[in-house]
Amino acid sequence: MPCPCFPSIAPHILFDTRAKSFSISLRFALKSCYMKTITTVRGLRISLGKSALAPIGFVPTMGALHEGHLSLVRNAIAVCPVVVVSIYVNPTQFNDKNDLKNYPRTPGSDLAMLAGVMRSNDIVFMPQDKDIYPKEDNRRFSFGNLDNVMEALHRPGHFNGVAQVVSRLFEIVKPGKAYFGQKDFQQLAVIRELVRQTGSRVEIIGNPVIREADGLAMSSRNRLLDPELRKKAGVIFAALSDAALMIEKKDVPAINEHVRHKIESAGAFRVEYFEIADDLELKPLQSKSEMKAGRKYYACVAVRAGSIRLIDNVEVPVM
């Protein structure tokens, strides 16, 4: 049941970014809300231990929530008696310090949105760096080809940081099911491989991309877009949709050329990469003749929209 009190208190939520802690007004406000908000590992473990409910559903986020995140939470709530949503901006997955600094942080609105869907026994976990990394995390992961294509080439070390934080969160929350968005296509493949390598019993559940009215994939970064570029950003999905249709009669090089031209001719957009790859090995196709029966293939793109970087993907039929 959603919290009836949050609409009235949301405007008064304060967050001290320097101290990385909630104000007294927020702590008092949360006492009257149905969902629990916990900021320490010890507190989370005590709360989950008391509830003894299973399976635990888990939705890890970096905040700046939107409808895409809420869809993950709703899907988790539909099958799990208790759901944990984490809000934590993980520094180890940012290879660009300015990107980390500028990443949107909106704890007040995040909590207000979650209060509209979460139940009394559900938990919002908002740890600090010291909770996730009590000591320096020097672990290095190897994901084979998954860590050598697309995003990995443009964001060195990114997936190692993702693996660090996700494995740590799994250790803390001990979920039975974890929910991730399909928009981060490569990340989803990496996390599935991480689970396989570590022998974790958590079930990884991918959820469809949630889109804006013009087709732009919902992302926390969308709010940073220049207004004029935002008006034109629907061209990214339009170009990917073309790719899915063109695969029947055209081969990969021609599709690549079309996608790049359509996006870049729409304005101040620059395509970093466009690839068609399978969902297991993520090996980019040079020709559609390389497609294998029984596998799913996705057209994947990364686009610079001014200073903001956007990614998206759509499934393409196997020829």
KEDO-868096 format. One record per residue (C-alpha): x, y, z. Coordinates in steps of 0.02 Angstrom, whole numbers, plus 32768, in hexadecimal, padded with zeros to 4 digits. Layout:
REM residues N
XYZ ...
//
This chain:
REM residues 319
800080008000 804780AC7FD3 806E8127805D 7FE281A88075 8050822480D0 80DE823D8056 808A82B67FDD 807A8334806B 812B832180AE 818E830A800E 81AB83C67FF4 81FC83D080A1 827A83448087 832B83828098 83CF832C8072 847C836480A7 84EE832C8018 858C835C8076 856182F4810F 8509827280A2 848382628126 83CC82878138 838E83208192 832983118232 828D834681D4 829E82B2815E 82BA823781EC 821D82738244 81BB826E81A3 81EE81BC817D 81AD817F8226 80FC819581E7 811881408140 80F0808B811B 8193805780CA 8232804C8130 82C980B58104 836F806E8144 841C80B6812F 848E8033817F 84BA7F7F8158 849A7F4C820C 83EE7F9E820B 83C07F488168 83F47E9D81A5 83947EB28247 82F67EE781EA 83017E59816C 83267DDD81F7 828B7E128256 821A7E0381BF 825B7D56818E 81FF7D6780E8 823C7D148049 82657D267FC0 82AF7DD37FD6 82997E3A7F39 83247EB67F15 83297F4E7EA3 83D47FA47EA5 83D380587E67 843F80F37E68 83AA81627E8C 836481ED7E1D 82D281777E08 825681747D7A 81C981057D3D 824480847CFE 828280687DAF 81D280647DF4 81A47FDC7D76 82307F717DBE 81EF7F8F7E6E 813D7F627E3C 81777EC27DE8 81D87E927E84 81457EB97EF6 80D37E4D7E8B 81337DAE7EB9 819C7DD37F54 81567DE98005 81DF7E67802E 823E7ED97FB7 82DD7F3B7FD5 83047FD07F65 83B480147F77 83E480C67F4B 849F80D97F3F 850C81347EC1 859F80BE7EB0 8643811B7E95 86A680847E57 864280747DB5 866581267D7B 870181397D10 86D981F37CFD 86E082577DA0 867682E17D55 85F182627D27 85EE82287DDC 85E782DB7E1C 8559830B7DA7 84F2826D7DB8 844582A67DF3 841F828B7EAB 836982A37EDD 834A82467F81 82AE82A77FAF 825082857F0E 829481D37F0A 824781AC7FB3 81A482007F84 819881967EE6 81BF80F57F42 8140811E7FC9 80BD81177F42 80DE80607F1A 8135800C7FAD 80E47FB0803F 80FB7FB980FC 81767F288100 81DD7F65806B 82827FBE8085 82E1804C8033 839B80328055 840280D28046 84B480A7807E 854F8114807F 85F680E98030 863980A680D5 85AA802880DE 85C77FE3802F 86847FED8034 86BF7FDE80EA 876B7FC4809F 87B27FE47FF2 876D7F6A7F73 87FC7F2E7F06 87A17E9B7EB7 87B77E857DFC 87367E267D96 87467DD87CEB 86AD7DC57C7D 86FE7D907BDB 86B27DDD7B40 862A7E327BA6 86AF7EA97BE8 87037EC97B40 86797F127AD4 86037FA77AC9 85F57FFC7B74 86967FAD7BB4 86FB7FFE7B29 86B780AB7B4F 86AF809E7C0D 874D80457C4A 87367FF47CF3 867C80157CF5 86427F617CFF 86C57F357D81 86787FBD7DED 85CA7F7B7DC9 86007ECC7DFD 864D7F107E9C 85B17F6A7ED6 85327EE97E9C 85907E597EEE 859E7EBE7F8D 84E57EEB7F8C 84B87E357F6D 85237E078003 84C97E878070 84157E6E8035 841D7DB4800C 838D7DBF7F8F 83337D2E7F3F 83097D967EA5 835D7E327E60 830F7EA37DDD 836E7F047D57 83377F687CC0 83577F2B7C0F 838F7FDA7BDC 84387FB27C29 84467F1B7BB7 84FF7EFA7BCD 84F87F167C89 846E7E947C96 84DB7E157C3B 856F7E3E7CAC 85087E287D49 84C77D807D0E 857B7D4A7CF0 85AC7D8D7D9B 85267D217DEC 85627C8A7D89 86187CA57DBB 85F47CC27E73 85757C357E84 84F47CAC7ECB 84437C687ED6 83EE7D0D7EAE 837C7D097E17 83A17D997DA0 83037DDC7D4E 83107E527CBA 82817ECB7C9B 824F7F217BF8 828A7FCF7BCD 820D80547C05 820180E57B8C 81C881997B83 813A81C77B0F 81B481E97A7F 820D81427A99 82A681827AF7 82DA81007B78 82BA81407C27 835D816B7C7D 839481D17D13 840482307C9A 8372826C7C2F 835182FA7CAA 8400833E7C83 83DF834F7BC9 83DC83F87B77 8323841F7B53 833E842D7A98 839B83877A91 831583367AFC 829383667A7B 82F5830879F6 833482757A5E 82A582047A26 830A81EB7987 8376816C79E5 82E680F379FB 82A78119794C 835080E87902 835780487969 82A7801C7931 82E08033787D 836F7FBA789F 82F77F3478DB 82927F45783B 83267F5377C5 83777EB077FC 83037E4E778B 83447E9C76EA 83E67EF47719 84877EB87768 84DF7EFD7802 85547F7D77AD 84C37FD17752 845B7FD477F0 84EC801E7851 850080A977D1 844580CF77D4 843A80D77892 84D0814978A2 849481BE7819 83E381CA785B 841981F3790C 84A9826978E5 844982CA7861 83C182F478E1 842E836E7942 84BE837379BC 84C482B779D0 855D824A79BB 8552818C79B2 85DC813C7A19 85B1808D79DE 8528802A798B 852E7F6D7991 84BA7ED9797A 84EA7E5479F8 84A37DB87A4A 846A7DB97AFF 84E47D347B3C 85927D5B7AFC 856E7E0B7ABB 85D87DE77A24 85B57E7079A4 857A7E3178FB 85D87E5B785D 854E7E0B77F5 84A07DC97819 84DB7D2177D5 85347D0C787D 84907D0778DB 846F7C647939 83C67C137951 83897C127A04 83DF7CB47A35 83997D637A46 83ED7DF679F3 83E67EAE7A1F 84137F4D79C4 84757FB37A43 84A980687A3A 850380EB7AA2 84E881A17A75 853582437AB1 84AC82C67ABC 851283617ADE 857083347B7E 84F482AC7BB2 850C81F67B84 8474818A7B5D 846680D07B38 83D780697AF3 83B07FC47A9D 83267F667A43 83147EB17A18 832A7E837961 82E27DE67910 83557D5478E6 83697D3F782B 
//
